[in-house]
């Protein structure tokens, strides 16, 4: 186990240290430094040429980059958001970072971005596979009240395995089933998503993940796998696997269809939706293209 204290003070003694996050560093040992946009709505990436050698020195150098704000307000350094690092331990591929209580003063959405930037930056080091953040020795909880625990770079890679360069906050209206399974209830969801994937796919993924509000119920079989989601000329083509045809919670396939359709047409670039199952339109659908249908929509009973 390696314990590192007074991290920033040690780093400032490095001679010849160049500016972090330069746009086009040349040569080998180039690392990605993830920062928070000035609007605090997404994570941005900048390149930095590593000058240090040795595990501790390299870690300290990346921490300095994460702590250094630019002269111009182009972005915000995730470790310069009003809190301080109390200690860092590295053991068995796990980096434990303890921060002071000011960390909890950040808005929940900003905290998610700060966390993403820290993890994506520090897990590039060969001896760091996971990062865990504690607050004055206590476990960190997310906005839903769940323990955050150890975080890996895989948490911030999209379904196609491509690296994520930015996250943006999406506010989408999703339609889930009521208790009886015969009507849809609309509600808004705010969440950060990778800009490497279409927002239409994000909407379908969130529908499959299910509701988070009491009184709403899944409208789609949670076992459904997405084959593809594309949009052209106002039509969104949603290709799902055959488990979409398996009914859950007494929700008919027709209601599941309009759960997807009504959610997607809330997006400004979608006017109609075609749903495919393994690349084909099932004969049971009765139509190849669907438009918004509010006849199925009801309100959440209080």
N, C-alpha and C positions, 0 to 999 in steps of 0.2 A: 504494500500500500504506500502511495506517495501522498503526503499532505502538503498543500500549498497555502500559505497565508501571506497577507500583505502583497497580493498579486500585483496590483497596479503600481505600487511603489517600486517594486523590483523591475518592472518592465520599463519604466521611464528612464532607467539607467542605461538601457541599451544604446550603444553608440551607432550612429549612422542609420537610425531607424527611419525608413521612408514612410510617406503618407499611406494610410490604410485605404483600401477600396479604390485604388486607382483604376481607371477605365480599361487600359490595355497594357498590362504588364507583359514583358517579354520573357521567354525562356521557360525553364523548368520550375518546379516547386510552386506552381500557381494554385492558390486556394480561393474558394468562393466565400465571400463575406456576405451574410444575409443581414439586411437592415430593414427597419420599418419605414414605410413611406411617410412623408411629412403630414399627409392627411390621416395617417393611422388606419388606412383601409386595406393595405396589402403589404406583403413582404417583397423587397427588391434585392437583387443580387449584384455584387460588385466583385471585381477580381483583385487579388493581392498576391504579390510575390513574396513567399516566405524567405526571410533572411536568416532565421535561427536554425540551429541544429540541436538535436537532443530533445527528448520527449517533453520535459518540463518547460524548456525555453520555447518550444513551438506552441505549446498550450498557452503560455503567457502571452506570446505574440498575438495569437488569435483573440484572446480575451481583450488585449489592448485595442485591437481593431474593432471589436464589438462595443468598446467603451468610448471610442473617439468620434465625436460629432464633427461633421464637415463645417468649414467656414461659412459656406452658403447653406441655406435651409433646403437642401436637396432631399434629405432623408434624416431619420433619427437613429442614433446608435442604440441598440436594444439594451445595452448595459449602462446607458446614461439616461435612464427614464425615471430617476428619482430614488432609486434604491441602491444598496451597496452589497457587494459580495463579502460575506463573513469568513468563509473558508471554502476550499475545494479539496476533495480527496479523489485519487484515481486508484482503482483496484480491480483487477480481473476484467478489464475492458469497460468498467463502469465509472463514470465521472459523477460524483456527488457534489452538488453546488448548494451551499447554504447561504441564503440572502436575508437581509433584515426585513422588518415588518412593513416598511414602506412599499415593498413589492405588492402587497395586497391592496394598496391604494389605487393601483391602475384600474381603469375600466376593464371589464371582463373581456371585451373584444380586443383591446390593446394587449392584454396579458397573453392571449392566445398567439398573437403575432410575435410578441417578444419571445415566447417559448419556442415557437417554430424557428425563429432566426437563430437562437442559441443552439438548439439541437442540430439544425442543418449545418451550421458552421463547425461546431466542435467535433461532430462525429466523422469529419473528414480525416481527423488524426488517426494514425494506424493503431494506436492503443486505446482508442475510445469508440466503443460500439453503442453505448447507451449513456444517456444523461438523465440524472434525477435531480429535481429541484426541491429543496425544503425551505421553510420560512422559520428562521430562528429555531431550527431543530425540529420543527413540526411538519407533518405531511402537508403537501399542497393539494388542495381540492379544486376541481374545475367548477364552472358555473352551474352545473347540474348537481353538484354535491358529491361527485365521485372522486376517489383518490386518483391523482394523475399518475404517480408511479414513474417507473423507468420509461424513457422515450428513446426510440431509435429513428434513424433516418427514414426507415420504411413507412413511418407514420405520415410522412410528407412526400410520398411518391404516389402518382395517380395509378389507376387500374391497369394502364398499359405499360407500367414500369418506366415511364419517362420522368426525368427529374422535373420538379416543380420550381420555376423561377419566381413566380408571384402568386399571392393569394389575394382574393378580393372578397369583400363582404357582399353576399347576395341576400336580398329580401324577396322571397318568392311566396306565392299563394298556392297552397297544396290542398287537394280535396281528398279526404278520407271518409270512411263509412261511418254511419251512425250505429247505435247498439243493435238495431234490428237488421242491419245489412241491406236495407232497401233504399237508402238515401245517402247523399254525400254532404259533408260539412266542410266548408272552406276555412282555412286559417293560415296566418302568415308564419313563416319560419325564417329566421336570420342565421346565417352560417357562413363561415369562410370556405371557399372552395378553390381548387387549382384552376388558374386561367388556361392551363394546358388542355382542359377538357371543355366541350361545349356546355353552356349553361343548361341546354335542353337535357343533356345526359345527367347533369347534376340533379335536375328536377325529378327525373325518373328514378335515380338512385335513392333520393330522399323518400319518394313514395314507397319504394320497396322496403326501406328501412323502417317505415311505419310511423305512426303519430307519437307525439310526446305530450299531448294535451289530454287530460281526463275528459271522457265523453266522446272521444274520437277513437275509431278502431281501424285496423289494417284493411285496406281496400284491395290489396294485391298480395298474392302468395309470397311470403318472405323468401321462399326458395328460388324465386325467379332469377335467372341470369340474363344480363343484357348482352346481346350479340353486337348491336350497333345502334347509334342514334345519330341521324344526320338531318339537316334541314336545307331545303332548296326551294326557292321561289315561294316562300311562305308555307310550304308543306313540310312537316316534321315526320320523318320515317323512323319508327321505333321498332326494332327487330329484337324479339325476346325468344327465349327457349320455350319448350313445350310445357314447362311447369306453370306457365301463365294460365293455361286452360284448366288447371286444378283449382276448384273453388275452395275458399277459406272463409270461416265465420259467416256462412250462409250468404256471402256476397256473390252475386251472379257475375258471369263473365262480362255481361253488358255493362254492369255498374263499374267493374274494374276498368273497362275500356274508357268510360267517361271520367273516371278518376284521373286517368292519364291525360285524356283530351282536354278536359276543363283546366287542368293544372298547366299544361303546356301552352294553351292559347292565351294564358295570362301574360306570356312573354311577348314583347312588342314585335318580334320577327316571325311569329307563328300564327297562322290563320286557320289551319286545318291539320289533322294528324292521320297518318296511315299506320296501323299497327300490324306487324308481321309476326308470324310464329315460325321460327327457323327459316326465314326468308320467304314465306308464302302467306297469303291471306286465307285463313280458314274459311271454308264454305259456310260455317255456322255464324259468321259475323254478320252476314246480310248486307254489308257495305264494305267498300275498300278504303274509303276516306271518311273521316268523321269531323264534324264541327262542334263548337260549343253547344252544350245542351244543359240549360239551367233547370229543366223540369225535374231533374234528379236532386237538385240542391235544396237543402233545408238549413235551419239554423241550429246552433248548439243550445240544447236546453240547459237552463241555469238551475 
